[in-house]
Amino acid sequence: MKSVAYILKSKPDQTIYTIAPTASVFDAVKLMAEKNIGALVVTEGDAILGIITERDYARKIVLMARMSRETPVREIMTASVLYVRPDQRSEECMSLMTEKRLRHLLVMDGGELIGLISIGDLVKDIISQQKFIIRQLEQYITGELG
Ligand SMILES: NC(=O)c1ccc[n+]([C@@H]2O[C@H](COP(=O)([O-])OP(=O)(O)OC[C@H]3O[C@@H](n4cnc5c(N)ncnc54)[C@H](O)[C@@H]3O)[C@@H](O)[C@H]2O)c1
């Protein structure tokens, strides 16, 4: 299993996408669609206020029949956000996501937000590890038999 720092570096886009708490939910969903991502960090200056995800939108706007253009992000964001450190392992992150039923974790280094990892980032890492092990086993078997 790789470190969170390694997984962050492997992401093709290093930008952390954020939105203000006063922005409309419509604008948040629009930004998520434009960037092809499922979450935005809600920030005000340097302060991290929470996270808004597609799940928040589905459950707190669609199901409640609220208007996304008239609802500010602040009203539907999830304020309790979980953080991991860059030195933690992807396995720990996967356990945390499974236990807490989350798909995104913020990455903090000494009080500074340095990135965000999603469940897809972790799955991609697991698949690449498995491919590596399979390749090694194949080489071992062909070496043994040849
Ligand atoms: N091939 C890849 O490299 C890769 C990586 C991650 C996800 N995916 C695929 O994308 C789909 C959706 O992924 P998901 O459910 O993990 O969530 P997602 O759509 O929120 O995340 C997709 C990517 O965007 C990044 N991201 C999301 N929100 C961000 C933000 N606010 N700031 C910066 N980066 C942000 C994630 O870290 C991840 O790399 C899945 O089908 C998954 O398999 C592919």
PDBQT file of the ligand as one rigid body, heavy atoms in Angstrom, charges set to zero:
ROOT
HETATM    1  N1  LIG A 201      -8.392   6.491 -13.476  1.00  0.00    +0.000 N 
HETATM    2  C1  LIG A 201      -8.190   7.317 -12.473  1.00  0.00    +0.000 C 
HETATM    3  O1  LIG A 201      -7.109   7.841 -12.306  1.00  0.00    +0.000 OA
HETATM    4  C2  LIG A 201      -9.328   7.625 -11.517  1.00  0.00    +0.000 A 
HETATM    5  C3  LIG A 201      -9.053   8.226 -10.290  1.00  0.00    +0.000 A 
HETATM    6  C4  LIG A 201     -10.132   8.527  -9.441  1.00  0.00    +0.000 A 
HETATM    7  C5  LIG A 201     -11.427   8.225  -9.856  1.00  0.00    +0.000 A 
HETATM    8  N2  LIG A 201     -11.656   7.632 -11.059  1.00  0.00    +0.000 N 
HETATM    9  C6  LIG A 201     -13.008   7.283 -11.486  1.00  0.00    +0.000 C 
HETATM   10  O2  LIG A 201     -13.826   8.432 -11.463  1.00  0.00    +0.000 OA
HETATM   11  C7  LIG A 201     -15.143   8.092 -11.013  1.00  0.00    +0.000 C 
HETATM   12  C8  LIG A 201     -15.564   8.899  -9.816  1.00  0.00    +0.000 C 
HETATM   13  O3  LIG A 201     -14.527   8.916  -8.839  1.00  0.00    +0.000 OA
HETATM   14  P1  LIG A 201     -14.758   8.998  -7.295  1.00  0.00    +0.000 P 
HETATM   15  O4  LIG A 201     -16.040   8.336  -6.917  1.00  0.00    +0.000 OA
HETATM   16  O5  LIG A 201     -13.523   8.513  -6.636  1.00  0.00    +0.000 OA
HETATM   17  O6  LIG A 201     -14.922  10.536  -6.935  1.00  0.00    +0.000 OA
HETATM   18  P2  LIG A 201     -14.700  11.915  -7.707  1.00  0.00    +0.000 P 
HETATM   19  O7  LIG A 201     -15.456  11.956  -8.988  1.00  0.00    +0.000 OA
HETATM   20  O8  LIG A 201     -15.072  12.963  -6.714  1.00  0.00    +0.000 OA
HETATM   21  O9  LIG A 201     -13.135  11.968  -7.954  1.00  0.00    +0.000 OA
HETATM   22  C9  LIG A 201     -12.539  11.906  -9.242  1.00  0.00    +0.000 C 
HETATM   23  C10 LIG A 201     -11.150  12.519  -9.111  1.00  0.00    +0.000 C 
HETATM   24  O10 LIG A 201     -11.266  13.917  -8.804  1.00  0.00    +0.000 OA
HETATM   25  C11 LIG A 201     -10.545  14.244  -7.610  1.00  0.00    +0.000 C 
HETATM   26  N3  LIG A 201     -11.321  15.250  -6.867  1.00  0.00    +0.000 N 
HETATM   27  C12 LIG A 201     -12.630  15.159  -6.480  1.00  0.00    +0.000 A 
HETATM   28  N4  LIG A 201     -13.002  16.290  -5.862  1.00  0.00    +0.000 NA
HETATM   29  C13 LIG A 201     -11.915  17.102  -5.847  1.00  0.00    +0.000 A 
HETATM   30  C14 LIG A 201     -11.669  18.423  -5.341  1.00  0.00    +0.000 A 
HETATM   31  N5  LIG A 201     -12.626  19.140  -4.738  1.00  0.00    +0.000 N 
HETATM   32  N6  LIG A 201     -10.439  18.944  -5.480  1.00  0.00    +0.000 NA
HETATM   33  C15 LIG A 201      -9.464  18.224  -6.095  1.00  0.00    +0.000 A 
HETATM   34  N7  LIG A 201      -9.618  16.980  -6.587  1.00  0.00    +0.000 NA
HETATM   35  C16 LIG A 201     -10.838  16.440  -6.479  1.00  0.00    +0.000 A 
HETATM   36  C17 LIG A 201     -10.414  12.930  -6.858  1.00  0.00    +0.000 C 
HETATM   37  O11 LIG A 201      -9.301  12.970  -5.994  1.00  0.00    +0.000 OA
HETATM   38  C18 LIG A 201     -10.275  11.938  -8.009  1.00  0.00    +0.000 C 
HETATM   39  O12 LIG A 201      -8.946  11.914  -8.458  1.00  0.00    +0.000 OA
HETATM   40  C19 LIG A 201     -15.097   6.601 -10.690  1.00  0.00    +0.000 C 
HETATM   41  O13 LIG A 201     -15.648   5.922 -11.772  1.00  0.00    +0.000 OA
HETATM   42  C20 LIG A 201     -13.635   6.309 -10.548  1.00  0.00    +0.000 C 
HETATM   43  O14 LIG A 201     -13.314   4.962 -10.865  1.00  0.00    +0.000 OA
HETATM   44  C21 LIG A 201     -10.622   7.337 -11.905  1.00  0.00    +0.000 A 
ENDROOT
TORSDOF 0
